Amino acid sequence: MSASAVHSLWTTAATAAEPISKIDAPKIEYGQLSPVLIVLGAAVVGVLIEAFVPRKSRYYAQVFVAVVALAAAFSAVVALAAGGYGTTKAHIAAMGAVAVDGPALFLQGTILLAGILGVFTFAERRLDPEAHGNRVDAFAAQAASVPGSDSEKAAVKAGFTTTEVFPLLLFAIGGMLVFPAANDLLTLFVALEVFSLPLYLLCAVARRKRLMSQEAAVKYFLLGAFASAFTLFGIALLYGYAGSVSYATIAHVVDGTVTNVDPALAGTMGNDVLLLMGMALVVMGLLFKVGAVPFHMWTPDVYQGAPTPVTGFMAAATKVAAFGALLRLLYVVLPGMRWDWRPVMWAVAIVTMLGGAIVAITQTDIKRLLAYSSIAHAGFILAGVIATSPDGVSSVLFYLGAYSFVTIGAFAVVTLVRDAGGEATHLSKWAGLGRRSPLVAAVFAVFLLAFAGIPLTSGFAGKFAVFKAAAEGGAGALVVVGVISSAIAAFFYIRVIVLMFFSEPKPEGPTVAVPSPLTTTAIAVGVAVTLVLGVAPQYFLNLASQAGVFVR
């Protein structure tokens, strides 16, 4: 058959069929997505700054762009909340991809504030002694060069700095803003990758202890890639189960209220094996991100090896984003599966609380100690998730807000205690710190007491809210385990305070560096939020309870 004949057959077949309807243009609510768009736009500007701005001016340009963008995005979140998008006008935007509701806005605001403090700690340039007359920060002079090589020495001598960390930070924050607001599984996965990949890179660029930093990044990358693969496989199974990646559709299929079934999918829809396996794999990916036992093995190594400003930001913001996504998945997609996932979450919460608290006792490095402490906190927050009530959601939101400021403040203090090799993170070096530098030790003590959940700190208000919600939700036994874990955890927090104030300082001990106003601001904000949320938490608890309703 000639080509012209084939062509004529094809055209007649096409004309015989029904006319193709127009493809509708996507409807995007740019105003409601403005916080995410501002941050990602600024990240792109940051990449262009790296390409076109002279090396001498890059640092100032990057810090300026990052702070202005995050402040603008936070203002946009506040404007949306004031406009009622957290309560009465809450809805699904971007053609079903993103939810604009109370929990999303509350968590986005928390992430943006943590991001601003993160930028301040990233931009600190007064802690290390000057190298060849140039001020240096916590990041490698030239990230691409081999540690200890001639090219790295030349980069240090020339006064180079890795200013790419600022656009990387903005990309990570952009992904984190989408993650808790994602309303379909593909958006969730894309957001997961957008914030994970920059964090893998940021972990590898420490100026001191480069090899340890690179080891941390490789561990985080490999385990994170596995977790991402599990998540993606779970998404595929859930799609096979429900014939859709949209949260609402999956929830309808789970409840049995779905109306129009695609005949091609009728065979697999309602296959509970796909649902249970898919749910388990996606939840596992999220539990990896929050650092819950048994998916926590990366946490201590990565927290210890990464540059401390990165550790502080990552410990605070990743938890907020991942718990937000976990809440939305369990409360919006799988409320019909509550009897299946609650027992599993009970087990995970119990081993996470006890595991984090018990293993932390044996730690001798302050960053590893804070890492295990963060694992225990993941367990406490899971108690609020298990409550499956509006109080459970609002208590988790409050806890995440309080915890993120304490964490960034605590890691910012860790950057100040230094010896000849950089940060002095071994606990023995902290002996007698309260006599050398009473103010720094007192500030760190406030953060440790907040972690321990002592009254008049934000930690106590958060733990009380979470445990109260769990008890009212029928998880009284979990609260008992939580209180026991808190008591165990209080031991090692108070041990550090005793070490700082009641031990003799060693003559060759570390010094406390005097930070610039940037780190001072980050620590001061952390202390202020810790005390305000501890002394007068009611306004913020009310704010969290107003924001605690998911749009379906």
C-alpha positions in Angstrom: 0.0 0.0 0.0 1.4 3.4 -1.0 2.2 6.0 1.6 -0.4 8.4 0.1 -3.1 5.7 0.5 -2.1 5.1 4.2 -2.2 8.8 4.7 -5.7 9.1 3.2 -6.9 6.2 5.3 -5.6 7.9 8.4 -7.2 11.3 7.6 -10.6 9.7 6.8 -10.4 7.7 10.1 -9.7 10.9 12.0 -12.5 12.8 10.4 -15.0 9.9 10.9 -14.3 10.0 14.6 -15.8 12.6 16.9 -14.2 16.1 16.8 -11.5 16.5 19.4 -12.7 18.8 22.2 -10.4 21.7 23.2 -7.9 21.1 25.9 -8.7 23.4 28.8 -6.0 25.7 30.0 -5.0 25.0 33.6 -6.5 27.3 36.2 -3.8 28.3 38.7 -4.6 30.5 41.7 -1.3 32.4 41.8 -2.3 34.6 44.8 -2.9 31.5 47.0 0.3 29.8 45.9 2.3 33.0 46.3 4.4 31.9 49.3 5.8 28.9 47.3 6.2 31.0 44.1 8.1 33.8 45.9 10.6 31.3 47.5 11.2 29.3 44.4 11.5 32.5 42.3 14.1 33.8 44.7 16.0 30.5 44.5 16.2 30.9 40.7 17.4 34.5 41.2 20.1 33.1 43.6 21.3 30.8 40.9 21.5 33.7 38.5 23.5 35.7 41.1 26.0 32.9 41.2 26.4 33.1 37.4 26.5 36.9 36.9 27.5 38.7 40.1 31.2 39.2 40.9 32.5 36.9 43.6 33.2 39.7 46.0 29.5 40.8 46.1 27.8 37.4 45.9 27.6 36.8 49.7 25.7 40.1 50.4 23.4 39.7 47.4 22.5 36.2 48.3 21.8 36.9 52.0 19.7 40.0 51.0 17.6 38.0 48.4 17.1 35.1 50.7 16.0 37.1 53.7 13.7 39.5 51.7 12.1 36.5 49.9 11.4 34.5 53.0 10.0 37.6 54.8 7.8 38.4 51.7 6.6 34.8 51.6 5.8 34.8 55.3 3.8 38.1 54.8 1.9 36.3 52.0 1.1 33.4 54.4 -0.2 35.9 57.0 -2.2 37.7 54.4 -3.8 34.5 53.2 -4.6 33.5 56.8 -6.1 36.9 57.5 -8.1 36.6 54.3 -9.8 33.5 55.7 -8.1 30.9 53.6 -7.2 29.0 56.8 -10.8 28.7 57.9 -13.9 29.7 55.8 -12.3 30.0 52.4 -10.1 26.9 52.7 -10.1 25.0 49.4 -8.1 22.9 46.9 -6.0 25.1 44.5 -3.9 24.4 41.4 -6.4 22.0 39.8 -6.5 19.7 42.8 -2.7 19.6 43.4 -2.3 21.8 46.5 -4.6 22.4 49.5 -4.8 25.9 50.9 -6.2 25.4 54.4 -5.4 26.0 58.1 -2.8 23.3 58.7 -1.0 24.1 55.4 -0.7 27.9 56.2 0.3 27.3 59.8 3.1 24.9 58.9 4.2 27.1 56.0 4.5 30.0 58.3 6.5 27.9 60.8 8.8 26.7 58.0 9.4 30.2 56.7 10.3 31.6 60.1 12.6 28.7 60.7 14.1 29.4 57.3 14.8 33.0 58.1 16.7 32.0 61.3 18.4 29.3 59.2 19.7 32.0 56.8 21.0 34.0 59.7 23.0 31.0 61.0 24.2 30.1 57.4 25.4 33.7 56.9 27.5 33.8 60.2 31.1 34.8 59.4 32.7 35.8 62.7 33.1 32.5 64.5 36.1 31.1 62.7 39.4 33.0 62.8 40.1 34.9 59.6 41.9 33.0 56.9 44.4 35.0 54.9 42.7 38.2 55.9 39.2 37.0 54.7 36.2 36.2 56.9 35.1 32.6 56.6 31.8 30.9 57.2 30.9 27.3 58.1 31.0 26.1 54.5 33.9 24.8 52.3 35.7 27.4 50.3 35.3 25.4 47.1 32.9 22.5 47.5 34.1 20.7 44.3 37.7 20.3 45.4 39.0 17.3 47.3 39.4 17.8 51.0 43.0 18.9 51.9 44.0 19.2 48.2 46.1 22.0 46.7 43.0 23.4 44.9 41.2 23.7 48.2 44.1 25.5 49.8 44.3 27.9 46.9 40.5 28.6 47.2 40.9 29.3 50.9 43.9 31.6 50.2 41.9 33.4 47.5 39.0 34.0 50.0 36.4 32.0 48.0 33.1 31.2 49.8 30.4 28.7 48.8 27.5 31.2 48.4 25.5 28.5 46.5 24.2 27.3 49.9 21.6 30.2 49.9 19.8 29.2 46.7 20.0 25.5 47.8 18.4 26.5 51.1 15.6 28.4 49.3 14.9 25.4 47.0 14.7 23.2 50.1 12.3 25.6 51.8 10.2 25.8 48.6 9.9 22.0 48.5 9.0 22.0 52.2 6.2 24.5 51.7 4.6 22.3 49.1 5.1 19.0 51.0 2.5 19.5 53.9 0.0 21.2 51.4 0.2 18.5 48.7 -3.2 17.2 47.8 -2.2 14.4 45.5 0.5 11.8 45.7 2.5 13.0 42.7 2.7 16.6 44.1 3.8 15.0 47.4 6.6 13.0 45.7 7.9 16.0 43.7 7.9 18.2 46.8 9.8 15.4 48.7 12.5 15.4 46.0 12.7 19.1 45.7 13.5 19.6 49.4 15.6 16.4 49.8 18.1 16.9 47.1 19.4 20.3 48.3 19.7 18.9 51.8 21.9 16.1 50.6 24.2 18.7 49.0 24.2 21.0 52.0 25.3 18.2 54.3 28.5 17.7 52.3 30.0 21.2 52.3 31.3 21.7 55.8 34.6 23.7 56.0 36.0 21.8 58.9 35.8 17.9 59.1 35.1 17.7 55.3 35.4 13.9 55.1 33.0 13.4 57.9 30.6 15.9 56.3 30.8 14.1 52.9 30.3 10.7 54.7 27.2 12.1 56.3 25.9 13.3 52.9 26.5 9.9 51.3 24.7 8.1 54.1 21.8 10.5 53.9 21.6 10.3 50.1 21.7 6.5 50.0 19.1 6.0 52.7 17.0 8.9 51.4 17.0 7.4 47.9 15.8 4.1 49.4 13.0 5.9 51.3 12.0 7.8 48.2 11.9 4.6 46.2 9.6 3.0 48.8 7.4 6.0 48.7 7.1 6.0 44.9 6.3 2.3 44.9 3.6 2.9 47.5 2.2 5.7 45.4 2.0 3.3 42.4 0.2 0.7 44.5 -2.3 3.3 45.8 -2.9 4.4 42.2 -3.6 0.8 41.3 -6.0 0.5 44.1 -8.0 3.7 43.6 -7.3 4.6 39.9 -6.2 8.1 41.0 -3.4 9.9 42.8 -5.8 12.5 44.2 -6.3 12.4 48.0 -10.1 12.9 47.8 -10.6 10.1 45.2 -8.5 7.6 47.2 -10.5 8.5 50.4 -13.8 8.0 48.5 -12.6 4.6 47.3 -11.5 3.6 50.8 -14.9 4.7 52.2 -16.8 2.9 49.4 -18.5 6.2 48.4 -17.0 6.5 44.9 -19.6 7.0 42.2 -18.1 6.8 38.7 -15.7 3.9 38.3 -13.4 3.7 35.2 -14.2 0.2 33.7 -10.5 -0.4 33.0 -9.7 0.0 36.8 -12.8 -1.8 38.1 -10.9 -5.1 38.4 -8.2 -3.7 40.8 -10.2 -1.1 42.6 -11.0 -2.1 46.1 -8.2 -4.7 46.2 -7.2 -4.3 49.9 -3.8 -5.8 49.4 -2.8 -2.9 47.2 -4.2 -0.4 49.7 -2.5 -1.9 52.7 0.9 -2.3 51.0 0.7 1.1 49.3 -0.3 2.8 52.6 2.5 1.1 54.5 5.2 2.1 51.9 4.1 5.8 51.7 3.8 6.1 55.5 7.3 4.5 55.8 8.8 7.1 53.5 7.3 9.9 55.7 8.4 8.2 58.9 12.0 8.1 57.5 11.8 11.9 57.0 10.6 12.5 60.6 13.3 10.2 61.9 11.0 7.7 63.7 12.4 4.3 64.8 13.1 2.0 63.0 13.8 4.4 60.1 16.0 6.6 62.2 19.5 5.2 61.6 20.6 8.1 59.4 19.8 10.8 61.9 22.7 10.7 64.4 25.4 10.3 61.7 23.9 13.0 59.5 23.3 15.5 62.3 26.9 15.0 63.6 28.6 15.2 60.2 26.7 18.0 58.5 27.7 21.7 59.0 25.9 22.7 62.3 23.8 25.5 60.7 22.5 23.0 58.2 21.8 20.5 61.0 19.8 23.1 63.0 17.7 24.1 60.0 17.2 20.5 58.8 16.3 19.2 62.3 13.6 21.9 62.6 12.1 22.4 59.2 12.2 18.8 57.8 10.2 17.6 60.9 7.6 20.3 60.4 7.1 19.5 56.7 7.1 15.7 57.1 4.7 15.7 60.0 2.4 18.0 58.1 2.4 15.6 55.1 1.9 12.6 57.5 -1.1 14.3 59.2 -2.8 15.1 55.9 -2.2 11.6 54.5 -3.7 9.9 57.6 -6.5 12.3 58.3 -7.6 13.1 54.7 -6.8 10.0 52.7 -7.0 7.2 55.2 -9.5 8.1 58.0 -11.4 5.0 56.8 -8.4 2.9 57.6 -7.9 4.1 61.1 -8.2 0.6 62.7 -5.4 -0.6 60.4 -2.9 2.2 60.9 -3.4 3.1 64.5 -1.9 -0.1 66.1 1.1 0.2 63.8 1.6 3.9 64.8 1.2 3.0 68.5 4.1 0.6 68.1 6.2 3.1 66.2 5.5 5.9 68.7 6.4 3.7 71.7 9.7 2.4 70.3 10.6 5.9 69.0 10.0 7.6 72.4 11.9 4.9 74.4 14.6 4.3 71.8 15.5 7.9 71.3 15.6 8.6 75.1 17.5 5.5 76.1 20.2 5.6 73.4 20.7 9.4 74.0 22.0 8.6 77.5 25.1 6.8 76.1 26.1 9.7 73.7 29.3 11.7 74.3 28.9 14.1 71.4 26.5 17.0 71.8 25.2 16.9 68.2 24.6 13.2 68.4 22.8 13.7 71.7 20.5 16.3 70.2 19.9 13.9 67.2 18.7 11.1 69.5 16.7 13.8 71.4 15.0 14.7 68.1 14.1 11.0 67.6 12.4 10.9 71.0 10.5 14.1 70.1 9.3 12.5 66.9 7.8 9.8 69.2 6.1 12.5 71.3 4.6 14.2 68.2 3.4 10.8 66.9 1.3 10.5 70.1 -0.6 13.6 69.0 -1.0 12.1 65.5 -2.5 8.9 66.9 -5.2 11.0 68.8 -7.2 11.2 65.5 -9.1 14.3 66.8 -9.1 18.0 66.0 -7.2 18.5 69.3 -4.7 16.0 68.0 -4.0 18.1 64.9 -3.8 21.4 66.7 -1.5 20.0 69.5 0.9 18.6 66.8 0.9 22.0 65.0 1.7 23.8 68.3 4.4 21.3 69.2 6.1 21.6 65.8 6.1 25.4 66.0 7.6 25.4 69.5 10.1 22.6 68.7 11.5 24.2 65.6 12.6 27.4 67.4 14.2 25.5 70.3 16.1 23.3 67.9 17.5 26.1 65.7 18.5 28.0 68.8 20.2 25.0 70.4 22.3 24.2 67.3 23.2 27.9 67.0 24.6 27.8 70.5 26.6 24.7 69.6 28.3 26.7 66.8 29.7 29.1 69.4 31.7 26.7 71.5 35.0 26.2 69.7 38.6 25.0 70.0 41.5 24.8 67.6 39.8 22.2 65.5 36.5 24.1 65.0 33.4 23.3 67.0 34.0 21.5 70.3 31.2 19.0 70.2 32.5 16.4 72.6 30.7 16.7 75.9 33.9 16.6 78.0 34.8 19.9 76.4 31.6 21.6 77.7 32.7 21.0 81.3 32.7 24.3 83.3 31.3 26.3 80.4 28.9 28.0 82.8 31.9 29.6 84.6 33.7 30.7 81.5 30.7 32.0 79.7 27.6 32.2 82.0 25.3 33.7 79.4 25.9 31.1 76.7 25.6 28.3 79.2 22.4 29.8 80.6 20.8 30.1 77.1 21.7 26.6 76.3 20.3 25.5 79.6 16.9 27.1 78.7 16.9 25.2 75.4 17.7 21.9 77.2 15.0 22.5 79.8 12.5 23.1 76.9 13.6 19.8 75.3 13.0 18.1 78.6 9.5 19.6 78.9 10.1 21.5 82.2 7.2 23.9 83.1 7.4 27.5 81.9 9.1 26.5 78.7 7.4 25.9 75.3 8.4 22.2 75.6 6.1 21.7 78.5 3.2 23.4 76.8 3.7 21.3 73.7 4.1 18.0 75.5 1.1 18.7 77.7 -1.1 19.5 74.6 0.0 16.4 72.7 -0.4 14.0 75.7 -3.8 15.5 76.6 -5.0 15.0 73.0 -3.7 11.4 73.0 -5.3 10.6 76.4 -8.7 12.0 75.2 -8.3 10.0 72.0 -8.1 6.7 74.0 -4.3 6.4 74.0 -3.8 6.6 77.7 -1.2 3.8 77.7 0.8 5.8 75.2 0.8 8.8 77.5 2.3 6.7 80.3 5.1 5.6 78.0 5.6 9.2 76.9 5.9 10.4 80.5 8.4 7.7 81.3 10.4 8.6 78.2 10.4 12.2 79.2 11.7 11.3 82.6 14.5 9.3 81.0 15.3 12.2 78.6 15.3 14.7 81.4 18.2 12.8 82.9 20.6 13.5 80.0 19.5 17.1 79.4 20.0 17.9 83.1 23.3 16.0 83.1 24.6 18.5 80.5 23.4 21.4 82.6 25.2 20.0 85.6 28.3 19.4 83.5 28.3 23.1 82.4 27.6 24.7 85.8 29.1 22.4 88.4 32.3 21.1 86.8 35.7 22.7 87.0 36.6 24.3 83.6 39.7 22.7 82.1 42.6 25.1 81.4 42.9 23.8 77.8 39.1 23.9 77.3 37.3 25.5 74.4 36.5 29.2 74.0 33.1 30.7 73.3 33.3 32.7 70.0 31.5 36.1 69.9 29.0 35.8 67.1 27.8 38.5 64.7 24.3 40.0 65.2 22.9 37.3 62.8 23.5 34.3 65.1 22.7 36.4 68.1 19.3 37.2 66.6 18.6 33.5 65.9 19.5 32.5 69.4 17.6 35.4 71.0 14.4 34.7 68.9 14.7 31.0 70.0 14.9 31.9 73.7 12.1 34.5 73.4 9.7 32.0 71.6 10.6 29.3 74.1 9.8 31.4 77.1 6.7 33.1 75.6 5.1 29.8 74.5 5.9 28.4 77.9 4.6 31.3 80.1 1.6 32.3 77.9 0.8 29.5 75.4 -3.0 30.0 75.2 -3.1 32.5 72.3 -0.9 30.2 70.2 -2.8 27.1 71.2 -6.0 28.9 70.0 -4.3 29.8 66.8 -3.3 26.2 66.2 -6.8 24.9 67.0 -8.3 27.4 64.5 -5.8 26.2 61.9 -6.4 22.5 62.7 -9.1 21.7 60.2 -8.1 20.0 56.9 -10.0 20.8 53.7 -11.3 17.7 52.1 
